[in-house]
Amino acid sequence: MLKFFKGKDKGNVIYAPCKGRVVPLAEVPDPVFADKVLGDGFAVIPAEGRIYAPADGEVAMVFDTLHAVTLTSTQGAEILIHIGLDTVTLKGEPFKAHVAAGDKVKKGDLLIEADLDKIEKAGLNTIIPVLICNTDDYGKISLQKEGDVSADEVVLKLS
């Protein structure tokens, strides 16, 4: 039934925002993320500092300190990408934004570059929580992949 749609709709999915290792939010050493206070999702221990759009959509906000970006996917997911823990204290120093609020992005577009060495030298964790801030809009949010990923792999499915 309705087989002509088969293969055309990949569903509401979120891709890895960078190359690295995907871990469940429970492994993020910060209770705000680990306890899903801001929403459900996953985290990536980054292998490099290039952060890409995890879905097609529109950039809602780039934080003044460039440590986080939010976007709304074309499917309606409100996504927060938070680069590192407590990195707001670095006042934007190790970050370079490639987008601004209102920009339309495609999955894989470069959002932000982060100097992971500078973050680590400041004594901070580089883990990148990726949250779905409108979690309540979904019946199920399921992790599709853990472990090593590239930025073109599906990590989360929303339904």
Contacts in CASP RR format, 6 or more apart in sequence:
PFRMAT RR
TARGET T0000
AUTHOR 0000-0000-0000
METHOD contacts of the structure
MODEL  1
MLKFFKGKDKGNVIYAPCKGRVVPLAEVPDPVFADKVLGDGFAVIPAEGR
IYAPADGEVAMVFDTLHAVTLTSTQGAEILIHIGLDTVTLKGEPFKAHVA
AGDKVKKGDLLIEADLDKIEKAGLNTIIPVLICNTDDYGKISLQKEGDVS
ADEVVLKLS
10 154 0 8 1.000
11 75 0 8 1.000
11 157 0 8 1.000
12 73 0 8 1.000
12 75 0 8 1.000
12 76 0 8 1.000
12 77 0 8 1.000
12 138 0 8 1.000
12 157 0 8 1.000
12 158 0 8 1.000
12 159 0 8 1.000
13 55 0 8 1.000
13 144 0 8 1.000
13 154 0 8 1.000
13 156 0 8 1.000
13 157 0 8 1.000
13 158 0 8 1.000
14 41 0 8 1.000
14 54 0 8 1.000
14 55 0 8 1.000
14 73 0 8 1.000
14 77 0 8 1.000
14 79 0 8 1.000
14 130 0 8 1.000
14 132 0 8 1.000
14 154 0 8 1.000
14 155 0 8 1.000
14 156 0 8 1.000
14 157 0 8 1.000
14 158 0 8 1.000
15 52 0 8 1.000
15 54 0 8 1.000
15 55 0 8 1.000
15 107 0 8 1.000
15 108 0 8 1.000
15 151 0 8 1.000
15 152 0 8 1.000
15 153 0 8 1.000
15 154 0 8 1.000
15 155 0 8 1.000
16 22 0 8 1.000
16 44 0 8 1.000
16 54 0 8 1.000
16 145 0 8 1.000
16 149 0 8 1.000
16 150 0 8 1.000
16 151 0 8 1.000
16 152 0 8 1.000
16 153 0 8 1.000
16 155 0 8 1.000
17 44 0 8 1.000
17 51 0 8 1.000
17 52 0 8 1.000
17 53 0 8 1.000
17 54 0 8 1.000
17 81 0 8 1.000
17 111 0 8 1.000
17 128 0 8 1.000
17 130 0 8 1.000
17 151 0 8 1.000
18 44 0 8 1.000
18 46 0 8 1.000
18 47 0 8 1.000
18 48 0 8 1.000
18 49 0 8 1.000
18 50 0 8 1.000
18 51 0 8 1.000
18 52 0 8 1.000
18 128 0 8 1.000
18 151 0 8 1.000
19 46 0 8 1.000
19 47 0 8 1.000
19 48 0 8 1.000
19 50 0 8 1.000
19 149 0 8 1.000
19 150 0 8 1.000
19 151 0 8 1.000
20 44 0 8 1.000
20 45 0 8 1.000
20 46 0 8 1.000
20 47 0 8 1.000
20 48 0 8 1.000
20 147 0 8 1.000
20 148 0 8 1.000
20 149 0 8 1.000
20 150 0 8 1.000
21 44 0 8 1.000
21 45 0 8 1.000
21 47 0 8 1.000
21 147 0 8 1.000
21 148 0 8 1.000
21 149 0 8 1.000
22 42 0 8 1.000
22 43 0 8 1.000
22 44 0 8 1.000
22 143 0 8 1.000
22 145 0 8 1.000
22 146 0 8 1.000
22 147 0 8 1.000
22 148 0 8 1.000
22 149 0 8 1.000
22 155 0 8 1.000
23 42 0 8 1.000
23 43 0 8 1.000
23 44 0 8 1.000
23 45 0 8 1.000
23 127 0 8 1.000
23 146 0 8 1.000
23 147 0 8 1.000
24 42 0 8 1.000
24 43 0 8 1.000
24 143 0 8 1.000
24 146 0 8 1.000
25 33 0 8 1.000
25 34 0 8 1.000
25 36 0 8 1.000
25 40 0 8 1.000
25 41 0 8 1.000
25 42 0 8 1.000
25 43 0 8 1.000
25 129 0 8 1.000
25 131 0 8 1.000
26 34 0 8 1.000
27 34 0 8 1.000
27 43 0 8 1.000
28 34 0 8 1.000
28 43 0 8 1.000
28 85 0 8 1.000
28 127 0 8 1.000
28 129 0 8 1.000
29 85 0 8 1.000
29 125 0 8 1.000
29 127 0 8 1.000
30 85 0 8 1.000
30 129 0 8 1.000
31 37 0 8 1.000
32 38 0 8 1.000
33 43 0 8 1.000
33 82 0 8 1.000
33 85 0 8 1.000
33 129 0 8 1.000
33 131 0 8 1.000
36 131 0 8 1.000
36 135 0 8 1.000
38 80 0 8 1.000
38 131 0 8 1.000
38 133 0 8 1.000
39 131 0 8 1.000
39 132 0 8 1.000
39 133 0 8 1.000
39 135 0 8 1.000
40 131 0 8 1.000
40 132 0 8 1.000
40 135 0 8 1.000
40 141 0 8 1.000
41 129 0 8 1.000
41 130 0 8 1.000
41 131 0 8 1.000
41 132 0 8 1.000
41 135 0 8 1.000
41 141 0 8 1.000
41 143 0 8 1.000
41 156 0 8 1.000
42 129 0 8 1.000
42 130 0 8 1.000
42 143 0 8 1.000
42 155 0 8 1.000
42 156 0 8 1.000
43 127 0 8 1.000
43 128 0 8 1.000
43 129 0 8 1.000
43 130 0 8 1.000
44 127 0 8 1.000
44 128 0 8 1.000
44 130 0 8 1.000
44 149 0 8 1.000
45 126 0 8 1.000
45 127 0 8 1.000
45 128 0 8 1.000
46 114 0 8 1.000
46 116 0 8 1.000
46 126 0 8 1.000
46 127 0 8 1.000
46 128 0 8 1.000
48 116 0 8 1.000
49 113 0 8 1.000
49 114 0 8 1.000
49 115 0 8 1.000
49 116 0 8 1.000
50 110 0 8 1.000
50 113 0 8 1.000
50 151 0 8 1.000
51 69 0 8 1.000
51 81 0 8 1.000
51 83 0 8 1.000
51 110 0 8 1.000
51 111 0 8 1.000
51 112 0 8 1.000
51 113 0 8 1.000
51 114 0 8 1.000
51 128 0 8 1.000
52 107 0 8 1.000
52 108 0 8 1.000
52 109 0 8 1.000
52 110 0 8 1.000
52 111 0 8 1.000
52 151 0 8 1.000
53 71 0 8 1.000
53 105 0 8 1.000
53 106 0 8 1.000
53 107 0 8 1.000
53 108 0 8 1.000
53 109 0 8 1.000
53 111 0 8 1.000
54 79 0 8 1.000
54 81 0 8 1.000
54 107 0 8 1.000
54 108 0 8 1.000
54 130 0 8 1.000
54 155 0 8 1.000
55 71 0 8 1.000
55 73 0 8 1.000
55 74 0 8 1.000
55 75 0 8 1.000
55 77 0 8 1.000
55 79 0 8 1.000
55 107 0 8 1.000
56 73 0 8 1.000
56 74 0 8 1.000
56 105 0 8 1.000
56 106 0 8 1.000
56 107 0 8 1.000
57 71 0 8 1.000
57 72 0 8 1.000
57 73 0 8 1.000
57 74 0 8 1.000
57 104 0 8 1.000
57 105 0 8 1.000
57 106 0 8 1.000
58 71 0 8 1.000
58 72 0 8 1.000
58 102 0 8 1.000
58 103 0 8 1.000
58 104 0 8 1.000
58 105 0 8 1.000
59 69 0 8 1.000
59 70 0 8 1.000
59 71 0 8 1.000
59 99 0 8 1.000
59 100 0 8 1.000
59 101 0 8 1.000
59 102 0 8 1.000
59 103 0 8 1.000
59 104 0 8 1.000
59 105 0 8 1.000
59 111 0 8 1.000
60 70 0 8 1.000
60 71 0 8 1.000
60 72 0 8 1.000
60 78 0 8 1.000
60 101 0 8 1.000
60 102 0 8 1.000
61 69 0 8 1.000
61 70 0 8 1.000
61 101 0 8 1.000
62 68 0 8 1.000
62 69 0 8 1.000
62 97 0 8 1.000
62 99 0 8 1.000
62 100 0 8 1.000
62 101 0 8 1.000
62 112 0 8 1.000
63 69 0 8 1.000
63 88 0 8 1.000
65 87 0 8 1.000
65 88 0 8 1.000
65 90 0 8 1.000
65 91 0 8 1.000
65 92 0 8 1.000
65 95 0 8 1.000
66 92 0 8 1.000
66 95 0 8 1.000
66 96 0 8 1.000
66 97 0 8 1.000
66 112 0 8 1.000
67 82 0 8 1.000
67 83 0 8 1.000
67 84 0 8 1.000
67 87 0 8 1.000
67 88 0 8 1.000
67 90 0 8 1.000
67 92 0 8 1.000
67 95 0 8 1.000
68 80 0 8 1.000
68 81 0 8 1.000
68 82 0 8 1.000
68 83 0 8 1.000
68 88 0 8 1.000
69 80 0 8 1.000
69 81 0 8 1.000
69 97 0 8 1.000
69 99 0 8 1.000
69 111 0 8 1.000
69 112 0 8 1.000
70 78 0 8 1.000
70 79 0 8 1.000
70 80 0 8 1.000
70 81 0 8 1.000
70 133 0 8 1.000
71 78 0 8 1.000
71 79 0 8 1.000
71 81 0 8 1.000
71 105 0 8 1.000
71 111 0 8 1.000
72 78 0 8 1.000
72 79 0 8 1.000
73 79 0 8 1.000
75 158 0 8 1.000
76 134 0 8 1.000
76 137 0 8 1.000
77 132 0 8 1.000
77 134 0 8 1.000
77 158 0 8 1.000
78 132 0 8 1.000
78 133 0 8 1.000
78 134 0 8 1.000
79 130 0 8 1.000
79 131 0 8 1.000
79 132 0 8 1.000
79 133 0 8 1.000
80 129 0 8 1.000
80 130 0 8 1.000
80 131 0 8 1.000
80 133 0 8 1.000
81 111 0 8 1.000
81 112 0 8 1.000
81 128 0 8 1.000
81 129 0 8 1.000
81 130 0 8 1.000
82 128 0 8 1.000
82 129 0 8 1.000
82 130 0 8 1.000
82 131 0 8 1.000
83 95 0 8 1.000
83 112 0 8 1.000
83 114 0 8 1.000
83 119 0 8 1.000
83 126 0 8 1.000
83 128 0 8 1.000
84 114 0 8 1.000
84 119 0 8 1.000
84 124 0 8 1.000
84 125 0 8 1.000
84 126 0 8 1.000
84 127 0 8 1.000
84 128 0 8 1.000
84 129 0 8 1.000
85 124 0 8 1.000
85 125 0 8 1.000
85 127 0 8 1.000
86 124 0 8 1.000
86 125 0 8 1.000
87 94 0 8 1.000
87 95 0 8 1.000
87 119 0 8 1.000
87 124 0 8 1.000
89 122 0 8 1.000
89 124 0 8 1.000
90 118 0 8 1.000
90 119 0 8 1.000
90 122 0 8 1.000
90 124 0 8 1.000
93 118 0 8 1.000
94 114 0 8 1.000
94 115 0 8 1.000
94 116 0 8 1.000
94 118 0 8 1.000
94 119 0 8 1.000
94 122 0 8 1.000
95 112 0 8 1.000
95 113 0 8 1.000
95 114 0 8 1.000
95 115 0 8 1.000
96 112 0 8 1.000
96 113 0 8 1.000
97 111 0 8 1.000
97 112 0 8 1.000
98 109 0 8 1.000
98 110 0 8 1.000
98 111 0 8 1.000
98 112 0 8 1.000
98 113 0 8 1.000
99 105 0 8 1.000
99 109 0 8 1.000
99 110 0 8 1.000
99 111 0 8 1.000
99 112 0 8 1.000
105 111 0 8 1.000
108 151 0 8 1.000
108 152 0 8 1.000
114 126 0 8 1.000
116 126 0 8 1.000
119 125 0 8 1.000
119 126 0 8 1.000
120 126 0 8 1.000
130 155 0 8 1.000
130 156 0 8 1.000
132 138 0 8 1.000
132 141 0 8 1.000
132 156 0 8 1.000
132 158 0 8 1.000
135 141 0 8 1.000
138 158 0 8 1.000
138 159 0 8 1.000
139 159 0 8 1.000
140 157 0 8 1.000
140 158 0 8 1.000
140 159 0 8 1.000
141 156 0 8 1.000
141 157 0 8 1.000
141 158 0 8 1.000
142 156 0 8 1.000
142 157 0 8 1.000
142 159 0 8 1.000
143 155 0 8 1.000
143 156 0 8 1.000
144 154 0 8 1.000
144 155 0 8 1.000
144 156 0 8 1.000
144 157 0 8 1.000
145 153 0 8 1.000
145 154 0 8 1.000
145 155 0 8 1.000
149 155 0 8 1.000
END
